[in-house]
Amino acid sequence: MTTIRIPTPLRTYTDGQTTVNVTGSSVTAVLNDLTQQYPALKNHLFDGDELRSFVNVYVNKEDIRALNGAATAVSEEDALMIVPSIAGGA
Amino acid sequence: MFSQVNIQNSPTTVADQVGHTPLLNLRKIAAAHGVPSTVALYAKAEWFNPSGSVKDRPALSIILAAERSGQLQPGMTLLDSTSGNMGIAYAMLGAARGYQVKLTIPANASPERIAILKAYGAELILTDPLEGSDGAIVKARQIAAADPTVFYANQYDNPANWQAHYHGTAIEIWEQTRAQITHFTTGLGTSGTFVGTTRRLKQLNSEIVCISSQPDTPFHGLEGWKHMASAMTPAIYDEAAGDGNIDVRTEDAYALARELARTEGVFTGISGAGSVLGALAVARDLHHGVVVTLLPDNGFKYLSERFWQEG
């Protein structure tokens, strides 16, 4: 089963789940499955149909923007991560 | 053969150059965003600090306070968690003053920041990117608990953080505006800048209105800012210090960062653009006033971000 690790700020919207099992053969498909399971995530990840520009998705530690973007193929063995930007600062 | 020369009227160490940053007039961006011409909009350009960000102020204040109390002594290691800029400030000052600097930092910190930290010789402990800055805080606490020989600077809870702005930033703004400031606004990270500046400004003139800015949602791209309702709350945060809060959307800050660079010649980082968004929202509603905000750093450490090429 493909898995997606959820960053701390988004766990509010996944009932506290840190990892969610998803199905689909591309990044788009598994993210759609994720937002169908947890609809409150959708507006945090997408602007219309596009991933918001600060949302970074990694497949096995590779940024999808360095692969094939949202069309990047995903298999059942793959582990995805949604990585936030960093808070702290002033 | 060469003896020490007594240089007059020139800062001679990096620590001497912390603070006294310029106050920029953002006239063009104010006009473009519907601010009345009777309202002035100014911003402290904090990248003029020697390590390139506002964080030189709290880092120096924390180090000086710890030296005075004896918590930090020559040869010791300073430990803290950071999202980047505070670590860079510690690393610069630590190198200059003879301290080792050990930092916990999320592994997804921008490559520019990590490269700068390494250049100053800081020891980095990379933490889980999915845990964000809160994960770095937890790791620093664990290291501090296990090793009593380090000085844990703890920027989120250390009052010397906000005191840097109480004694420095606020006074500079007061003097640079010739006591004419009517509104102050800036974003919240540790909250030190907002809390310290606000406390002093309100003592100087209780009529000054102080508004903070925060990300509009827990998951955002405003590097350096915290969504207080969902993050670990810094002990120094005082929600009652100010008069209100403005929510900022990441994409709006990205767009304004580009606009500030292209129309005003002000190449600010993302948090600075977010702070200007907050200041514009305040200034638009006024008939008269002097609105001051703060630009924590410039854009050089964010050049790997894609948004500069968008729009």
HADDOCK unambig.tbl for C-alpha pairs under 7 A between the chains (distance, minus, plus):
assign (segid A and resid 7 and name CA) (segid B and resid 130 and name CA) 4.33 0.50 0.50
assign (segid A and resid 7 and name CA) (segid B and resid 131 and name CA) 6.12 0.50 0.50
assign (segid A and resid 8 and name CA) (segid B and resid 130 and name CA) 6.25 0.50 0.50
assign (segid A and resid 8 and name CA) (segid B and resid 131 and name CA) 5.50 0.50 0.50
assign (segid A and resid 9 and name CA) (segid B and resid 218 and name CA) 5.30 0.50 0.50
assign (segid A and resid 9 and name CA) (segid B and resid 219 and name CA) 5.50 0.50 0.50
assign (segid A and resid 9 and name CA) (segid B and resid 230 and name CA) 6.93 0.50 0.50
assign (segid A and resid 10 and name CA) (segid B and resid 219 and name CA) 6.41 0.50 0.50
assign (segid A and resid 44 and name CA) (segid B and resid 219 and name CA) 6.75 0.50 0.50
assign (segid A and resid 54 and name CA) (segid B and resid 221 and name CA) 5.28 0.50 0.50
assign (segid A and resid 83 and name CA) (segid B and resid 129 and name CA) 6.38 0.50 0.50
assign (segid A and resid 83 and name CA) (segid B and resid 130 and name CA) 5.63 0.50 0.50
assign (segid A and resid 84 and name CA) (segid B and resid 130 and name CA) 6.72 0.50 0.50
assign (segid A and resid 84 and name CA) (segid B and resid 219 and name CA) 6.66 0.50 0.50
assign (segid A and resid 84 and name CA) (segid B and resid 220 and name CA) 6.98 0.50 0.50
assign (segid A and resid 85 and name CA) (segid B and resid 220 and name CA) 6.72 0.50 0.50
assign (segid A and resid 85 and name CA) (segid B and resid 221 and name CA) 5.19 0.50 0.50
assign (segid A and resid 85 and name CA) (segid B and resid 223 and name CA) 5.93 0.50 0.50
assign (segid A and resid 86 and name CA) (segid B and resid 83 and name CA) 6.13 0.50 0.50
assign (segid A and resid 86 and name CA) (segid B and resid 109 and name CA) 6.77 0.50 0.50
assign (segid A and resid 86 and name CA) (segid B and resid 132 and name CA) 5.59 0.50 0.50
assign (segid A and resid 86 and name CA) (segid B and resid 133 and name CA) 6.04 0.50 0.50
assign (segid A and resid 86 and name CA) (segid B and resid 223 and name CA) 5.05 0.50 0.50
assign (segid A and resid 86 and name CA) (segid B and resid 224 and name CA) 6.17 0.50 0.50
assign (segid A and resid 87 and name CA) (segid B and resid 83 and name CA) 6.49 0.50 0.50
assign (segid A and resid 87 and name CA) (segid B and resid 132 and name CA) 6.72 0.50 0.50
assign (segid A and resid 87 and name CA) (segid B and resid 133 and name CA) 5.57 0.50 0.50
assign (segid A and resid 87 and name CA) (segid B and resid 189 and name CA) 6.75 0.50 0.50
assign (segid A and resid 87 and name CA) (segid B and resid 223 and name CA) 5.33 0.50 0.50
assign (segid A and resid 87 and name CA) (segid B and resid 224 and name CA) 4.37 0.50 0.50
assign (segid A and resid 87 and name CA) (segid B and resid 225 and name CA) 4.86 0.50 0.50
assign (segid A and resid 87 and name CA) (segid B and resid 226 and name CA) 5.20 0.50 0.50
assign (segid A and resid 88 and name CA) (segid B and resid 82 and name CA) 6.78 0.50 0.50
assign (segid A and resid 88 and name CA) (segid B and resid 83 and name CA) 5.51 0.50 0.50
assign (segid A and resid 88 and name CA) (segid B and resid 133 and name CA) 5.93 0.50 0.50
assign (segid A and resid 88 and name CA) (segid B and resid 189 and name CA) 4.71 0.50 0.50
assign (segid A and resid 88 and name CA) (segid B and resid 190 and name CA) 5.92 0.50 0.50
assign (segid A and resid 88 and name CA) (segid B and resid 224 and name CA) 4.48 0.50 0.50
assign (segid A and resid 88 and name CA) (segid B and resid 225 and name CA) 5.56 0.50 0.50
assign (segid A and resid 88 and name CA) (segid B and resid 226 and name CA) 5.98 0.50 0.50
assign (segid A and resid 89 and name CA) (segid B and resid 83 and name CA) 6.30 0.50 0.50
assign (segid A and resid 89 and name CA) (segid B and resid 85 and name CA) 6.98 0.50 0.50
assign (segid A and resid 89 and name CA) (segid B and resid 189 and name CA) 4.49 0.50 0.50
assign (segid A and resid 89 and name CA) (segid B and resid 190 and name CA) 5.93 0.50 0.50
assign (segid A and resid 89 and name CA) (segid B and resid 224 and name CA) 3.77 0.50 0.50
assign (segid A and resid 89 and name CA) (segid B and resid 225 and name CA) 5.85 0.50 0.50
assign (segid A and resid 90 and name CA) (segid B and resid 188 and name CA) 6.13 0.50 0.50
assign (segid A and resid 90 and name CA) (segid B and resid 189 and name CA) 4.57 0.50 0.50
assign (segid A and resid 90 and name CA) (segid B and resid 190 and name CA) 5.56 0.50 0.50
assign (segid A and resid 90 and name CA) (segid B and resid 191 and name CA) 6.11 0.50 0.50
assign (segid A and resid 90 and name CA) (segid B and resid 192 and name CA) 6.39 0.50 0.50
assign (segid A and resid 90 and name CA) (segid B and resid 193 and name CA) 5.89 0.50 0.50
assign (segid A and resid 90 and name CA) (segid B and resid 224 and name CA) 6.42 0.50 0.50
assign (segid A and resid 90 and name CA) (segid B and resid 296 and name CA) 6.96 0.50 0.50
